[in-house]
Amino acid sequence: MSGHDETFEGPDLVVAGAGGGLVGALRAASLGLSVLVVESNEHYATSNNTAMSTAMLPGAGSRWQREAGLADSPERYVDDLVAKTKGEADPVVAPALAQVSARLVEWMADDLGLPFSLVTDFGYPGHSQYRCHTVPGRIGRNLLREVVRAVHEHELIDVMVPARLVDVVVDGDGVREVVISSGGREERVPTRAVLLATNGFAADPELVARHLPEIAGAVYHGSDSSRGDALRIGAALGADTAYLDAYQGHAALAMPAATLAGWATVMHGAVLVDVEGRRFGDETTGYSEYAAQVLRHADGAAWIVLDRRIHDACQEFQDFRDTVEAGAVRWADDVAALAGEIGADPDVLARTLEHARGSAENRHDDDFGRTAWEAPLTAPYAAISVRPALFHTQGGLRVDARARVLSAADGAPIPGLYASGGAAAGISGHGAGGYLAGNGLLPAFGLAFLAAEHLAEARA
């Protein structure tokens, strides 16, 4: 890209989407670039997908890991991604994000003031090392609040809300201007670069049914703004797409409150049962792919069974505390009483929990192959009614290691056009089985970060 045109009066970068894209805005501004953020949701700080996440950001080889005496590396992280996706992880984007992950977390802590700590009280499925960093409360809105604060404090960043990016205009040199809709009017803004950070298409039932039929019957739990804007804009510009069948599901949306019970319950030793009281799989395979299992084997209705130890261990999560405060946790002194609470067959539930206890105590193999048991469940018991949910899509515009959107015609970058988060093809492979904790936030923050750095280099 060429240097500044003397007649150019627009921002150096337009960021569409005020979730993970804000990290791109902040990184660009820290490198001296002017930024305009365009966001359609006035309540983005509390209701977009970043705010609704569990705020788990992987950083392979971070200083927090070193301080804890934990050996990790980007290469080890990539190996985990390849293993979880059964070899389907994007071979370009996965290494790029693994390489930048520790530097990203440390930059967000040092430059933005994020109070990160390393999660070591339990491990997420698929991660061979403790590498997820989070903020107090372990909830995305706490993380995003600090990012939004930094955005408002930076003089080189303007935020336009409510407004929606509806078109990107390119010429022979690349991006020339954008069209923004706001207040019933359209405005054309000149710019040299656009970061599409509008998330995916999970809020569009037609696109979900087309690309993700296995999870189309699940509850959607995400931002209403995830309508496939990036796909539409990218298609008009000839952009390539990839992994459109990929998504993050979650098998533990507590009902009727629609709070997140959280998979820490399972990793601490809880089990999921259907309405009759039967388990139907190895819960530790992962919360994303288990959403489809609940749809398939439990008709979309299940119960998490836990105990007091697990209840207390999960208090670190604001989502779990919200679930408790919503009255979603039902307690019972014994198995028979628990069966009465949840409407299950008492004999079936008793056999289920006894088998789980035997597996947890290593007296026999688990019928479903589960080997991760922190401890057996003990009375009194508790249960949480859960439904499977679709959180966000993991496929989108194909990008390179610098987050540049690639052309479908020749695979070359479209000059000035970048994508991050759910707007871009991610690192989870196909379907839901390749999702690792952090596979949503790292592409959201990491690709935005890489885009900003590439743009700054190109403008130098």
Secondary structure, 3 states (H helix, E strand, C coil): CCCCCCCCCCCCEEEECCCCHHHHHHHHHHCCCCEEEECCCCCHHHHCCCCCCCCCEECCCCHHHHHCCCCCCHHHHHHHHHHHCCCCCCCCHHHHHHHHHHHHHHHHHHHHCCCCEECCCCCCCCCCCCCEEECCCCCHHHHHHHHHHHHHHCCCEEEECCCEEEEEEEECCEEEEEEEEECCEEEEEECCCEEECCCCCCCCHHHHHHHCHHHCCCEECCCCCCCCHHHHHHHHCCECEECCCCEEEEEEEECCCCEECCCHHHHCCCEEECCCCCCCCCHHHCHHHHHHHHHHHCCCCEEEEEEHHHHHHHHHCHHHHHHHHCCCEEEECCHHHHHHHHCCCHHHHHHHHHHHHHHHCCCCCCCCCCCCCCCCCCCCEEEEEEEEEEEEECCEECECCCCEEEECCCCCEEEEEEECHHHECCCCCCCCCCCCCCCCHHHHHHHHHHHHHHHHHHHC
